[in-house]
Amino acid sequence: DAKTTQPNSMESNEEEPVHLPCNHSTISGTDYIHWYRQLPSQGPEYVIHGLTSNVNNRMASLAIAEDRKSSTLILHRATLRDAAVYYCRSGNNDMRFGAGTRLTVKP
Amino acid sequence: NAGVTQTPKFQVLKTGQSMTLQCAQDMNHEYMSWYRQDPGMGLRLIHYSVGAGITDQGEVPNGYNVSRSTTEDFPLRLLSAAPSQTSVYFCASSYSRVAGEQFFGPGTRLTVL
């Protein structure tokens, strides 16, 4: 199963863009890349997923490297409500979560 | 749709007691899973199911049993509670293991004394 690595923590200023990186160097050709986030005292929630092409939705954008060994979750304008732990996951048969990146948003 | 529901929301047990955490989903999802999250830690997969009658172990299955008799329900049984099982338990479901979004329940906060 594919493994992912993410920075432990990141900081951002409110209303600035945030780029959250994830390395998944062992990803296989058919593995999807998923991102979830967990707000304080809540269960995880889905953010976005993709396979090869960049993806956009109302919450975020997902930029996938051409070799697919890394991806970046982009929050275009961070708000205080975006402070959360962000999890990147790859591997079609892997339902596990790594440690994630704790995002702090400063006013 | 109610989505993924979990009961109870809170539970306190004494060491050695047994109990069942309930999880139900009304989205007709085939895939369901249980995670635990210890304070300040990430999620760890306990057990999962790819359909009615089929279950498998995750990362930390010891001390827990599951069964999947219907598509909707996926209960988690603690056989003999231990303080090390104090945690928040999340149930999740998805329509696809490959590309599908996982939907999570609100969690059950369990304390074992």
Interface residues (C-beta under 8 A of the other chain):
Chain A: T30 Y32 H34 Y36 Q38 Q42 G43 P44 E45 Y46 H49 L51 V85 Y87 N92 N93 M95 R96 F97 G98 A99 G100
Chain B: Y31 S33 Y35 G42 L43 R44 L45 Y48 G58 E59 F90 A92 R97 V98 A99 E101 Q102 F103 F104 G105 P106 G107
